[in-house]
Amino acid sequence: MQPIETPKGNVTFRPASFEDAPKFRELRLFALKDAPAAFSADYYASLNAPKSYWEGRLKPSEGSIMFFAEHEGALVGMIGVQRGDRPKTRHSAAVWGVYVLPEWRGFRLAVSLIESCEIWAKSRKVEILKLAVVTVNQSAIRCYERCGFKTYGTDPRVICYEGNYYDEYLMAKALTKS
Protein backbone atom coordinates (compact mmCIF):
# COMPACT_ATOMS: atom_id res chain seq x y z
CA MET A 1 0.00 0.00 0.00
CA GLN A 2 1.34 3.38 -0.96
CA PRO A 3 1.76 6.09 1.68
CA ILE A 4 -0.74 8.93 1.56
CA GLU A 5 -0.04 12.57 2.07
CA THR A 6 -2.21 14.41 4.60
CA PRO A 7 -2.11 17.99 5.91
CA LYS A 8 -0.42 16.51 9.01
CA GLY A 9 2.26 14.65 7.01
CA ASN A 10 2.71 11.33 5.25
CA VAL A 11 1.04 8.22 6.61
CA THR A 12 2.26 4.74 5.74
CA PHE A 13 0.29 1.51 5.90
CA ARG A 14 1.95 -1.72 6.88
CA PRO A 15 1.40 -5.13 8.41
CA ALA A 16 1.83 -5.42 12.17
CA SER A 17 4.87 -7.06 13.78
CA PHE A 18 5.64 -8.33 17.29
CA GLU A 19 7.65 -5.18 17.98
CA ASP A 20 4.42 -3.20 17.66
CA ALA A 21 2.86 -4.82 20.75
CA PRO A 22 3.41 -1.89 23.17
CA LYS A 23 2.18 0.71 20.66
CA PHE A 24 -0.70 -1.52 19.62
CA ARG A 25 -1.73 -1.95 23.27
CA GLU A 26 -1.70 1.83 23.72
CA LEU A 27 -3.75 2.47 20.57
CA ARG A 28 -6.26 -0.31 21.28
CA LEU A 29 -6.80 0.81 24.88
CA PHE A 30 -7.31 4.38 23.67
CA ALA A 31 -9.86 3.13 21.13
CA LEU A 32 -11.74 1.12 23.76
CA LYS A 33 -11.90 4.15 26.04
CA ASP A 34 -12.70 6.62 23.24
CA ALA A 35 -15.47 4.55 21.66
CA PRO A 36 -16.57 1.92 24.22
CA ALA A 37 -19.86 1.14 22.48
CA ALA A 38 -18.13 0.49 19.16
CA PHE A 39 -16.18 -2.56 20.33
CA SER A 40 -17.19 -5.78 22.05
CA ALA A 41 -13.85 -5.82 23.89
CA ASP A 42 -13.84 -4.21 27.33
CA TYR A 43 -11.31 -1.55 28.31
CA TYR A 44 -10.65 -2.86 31.84
CA ALA A 45 -10.35 -6.50 30.79
CA SER A 46 -7.93 -5.46 28.04
CA LEU A 47 -5.99 -3.19 30.38
CA ASN A 48 -5.02 -6.18 32.49
CA ALA A 49 -4.19 -8.51 29.60
CA PRO A 50 -0.60 -9.84 29.67
CA LYS A 51 2.03 -8.92 27.10
CA SER A 52 1.55 -12.31 25.42
CA TYR A 53 -2.08 -11.37 24.68
CA TRP A 54 -1.02 -8.28 22.73
CA GLU A 55 1.73 -10.10 20.88
CA GLY A 56 -0.68 -12.92 20.02
CA ARG A 57 -3.11 -10.47 18.43
CA LEU A 58 -0.32 -9.30 16.12
CA LYS A 59 0.88 -12.71 15.00
CA PRO A 60 0.34 -12.89 11.25
CA SER A 61 -0.76 -16.18 9.76
CA GLU A 62 -2.15 -17.49 6.52
CA GLY A 63 -5.60 -16.75 7.98
CA SER A 64 -5.26 -13.39 9.72
CA ILE A 65 -3.31 -10.17 9.86
CA MET A 66 -3.41 -6.67 11.33
CA PHE A 67 -2.44 -3.50 9.51
CA PHE A 68 -1.43 -0.16 10.96
CA ALA A 69 -1.48 3.41 9.72
CA GLU A 70 1.73 5.04 10.95
CA HIS A 71 2.99 8.60 11.07
CA GLU A 72 6.57 9.31 12.17
CA GLY A 73 6.75 6.08 14.18
CA ALA A 74 3.39 6.56 15.91
CA LEU A 75 0.41 4.31 15.22
CA VAL A 76 -2.56 6.45 14.19
CA GLY A 77 -4.91 3.75 12.91
CA MET A 78 -5.46 0.01 12.84
CA ILE A 79 -7.51 -2.77 11.29
CA GLY A 80 -7.61 -6.53 11.46
CA VAL A 81 -8.86 -9.15 9.04
CA GLN A 82 -9.44 -12.85 9.66
CA ARG A 83 -10.25 -15.42 7.04
CA GLY A 84 -12.61 -18.33 7.68
CA ASP A 85 -10.58 -21.26 8.95
CA ARG A 86 -12.62 -24.16 7.59
CA PRO A 87 -12.84 -25.46 4.03
CA LYS A 88 -16.41 -24.19 3.68
CA THR A 89 -15.65 -20.71 5.05
CA ARG A 90 -12.21 -19.95 3.58
CA HIS A 91 -13.84 -17.85 0.85
CA SER A 92 -14.92 -15.28 3.47
CA ALA A 93 -13.03 -12.96 5.81
CA ALA A 94 -14.12 -10.71 8.67
CA VAL A 95 -12.78 -7.19 9.15
CA TRP A 96 -12.50 -6.14 12.80
CA GLY A 97 -11.01 -3.56 15.14
CA VAL A 98 -11.12 -0.62 12.73
CA TYR A 99 -9.99 2.55 14.46
CA VAL A 100 -8.36 5.86 13.56
CA LEU A 101 -7.31 8.39 16.19
CA PRO A 102 -9.74 11.36 16.32
CA GLU A 103 -7.12 13.89 15.19
CA TRP A 104 -6.41 11.77 12.10
CA ARG A 105 -9.98 11.31 10.96
CA GLY A 106 -11.14 12.88 7.72
CA PHE A 107 -7.96 12.00 5.81
CA ARG A 108 -9.30 8.69 4.43
CA LEU A 109 -6.97 6.57 6.56
CA ALA A 110 -9.74 4.05 7.24
CA VAL A 111 -10.29 3.71 3.48
CA SER A 112 -6.60 2.92 2.99
CA LEU A 113 -6.64 0.45 5.88
CA ILE A 114 -9.65 -1.30 4.31
CA GLU A 115 -7.82 -1.38 0.97
CA SER A 116 -4.89 -3.08 2.73
CA CYS A 117 -7.28 -5.78 3.93
CA GLU A 118 -8.76 -6.16 0.46
CA ILE A 119 -5.32 -6.64 -1.11
CA TRP A 120 -4.42 -9.22 1.53
CA ALA A 121 -7.75 -11.03 1.12
CA LYS A 122 -7.64 -11.11 -2.68
CA SER A 123 -4.13 -12.58 -2.57
CA ARG A 124 -5.65 -15.48 -0.59
CA LYS A 125 -8.60 -15.91 -2.94
CA VAL A 126 -11.10 -14.54 -0.43
CA GLU A 127 -14.31 -13.71 -2.26
CA ILE A 128 -16.19 -11.65 0.32
CA LEU A 129 -15.33 -9.35 3.21
CA LYS A 130 -17.76 -8.90 6.08
CA LEU A 131 -17.89 -6.57 9.06
CA ALA A 132 -20.20 -5.39 11.80
CA VAL A 133 -20.63 -1.78 12.88
CA VAL A 134 -22.78 -0.29 15.63
CA THR A 135 -25.79 1.42 14.11
CA VAL A 136 -25.05 4.71 15.88
CA ASN A 137 -21.60 5.08 14.26
CA GLN A 138 -22.77 6.97 11.18
CA SER A 139 -19.31 8.15 10.09
CA ALA A 140 -18.01 4.56 10.04
CA ILE A 141 -21.09 3.39 8.16
CA ARG A 142 -20.59 6.09 5.52
CA CYS A 143 -16.91 5.12 5.21
CA TYR A 144 -17.78 1.44 4.70
CA GLU A 145 -20.43 2.35 2.15
CA ARG A 146 -17.88 4.49 0.25
CA CYS A 147 -15.63 1.43 0.22
CA GLY A 148 -18.40 -0.64 -1.39
CA PHE A 149 -19.85 -2.44 1.63
CA LYS A 150 -23.61 -3.06 1.66
CA THR A 151 -25.79 -3.68 4.71
CA TYR A 152 -27.37 -7.13 4.64
CA GLY A 153 -28.85 -7.30 8.13
CA THR A 154 -29.02 -6.06 11.68
CA ASP A 155 -27.82 -7.94 14.73
CA PRO A 156 -29.88 -6.67 17.69
CA ARG A 157 -28.49 -5.82 21.12
CA VAL A 158 -24.97 -7.02 20.35
CA ILE A 159 -23.26 -4.70 22.79
CA CYS A 160 -24.40 -3.68 26.25
CA TYR A 161 -22.46 -0.77 27.66
CA GLU A 162 -23.47 1.07 30.84
CA GLY A 163 -26.96 -0.42 30.63
CA ASN A 164 -27.54 0.68 27.03
CA TYR A 165 -27.91 -1.81 24.19
CA TYR A 166 -26.44 -1.27 20.74
CA ASP A 167 -27.41 -3.01 17.52
CA GLU A 168 -24.92 -3.69 14.76
CA TYR A 169 -25.37 -3.51 11.02
CA LEU A 170 -23.89 -6.49 9.24
CA MET A 171 -22.14 -5.36 6.07
CA ALA A 172 -20.42 -7.19 3.23
CA LYS A 173 -18.41 -6.47 0.11
CA ALA A 174 -17.92 -8.96 -2.70
CA LEU A 175 -14.32 -9.09 -3.91
CA THR A 176 -15.10 -11.27 -6.92
CA LYS A 177 -17.90 -11.34 -9.45
CA SER A 178 -20.11 -14.39 -9.19
Buried (B, 14 or more C-beta within 10 A) or exposed (E): BEBBEBEEEEBBBBBBBEEBBEBBBEBBBBBBEEBBBBBBBEBEEBEEBEEEEBBEBBEEEEEBBBBBBBBEEEBBBBBBBBBBEEEEEBBBBBBBBBBBBEEBBEBBBBBBBBBBBBEBBEEBEBBBBBBBBBBEBEEBBEBBEEBBBEBEEEBEEBBEBEEEEBBBBBBBBEBEEE
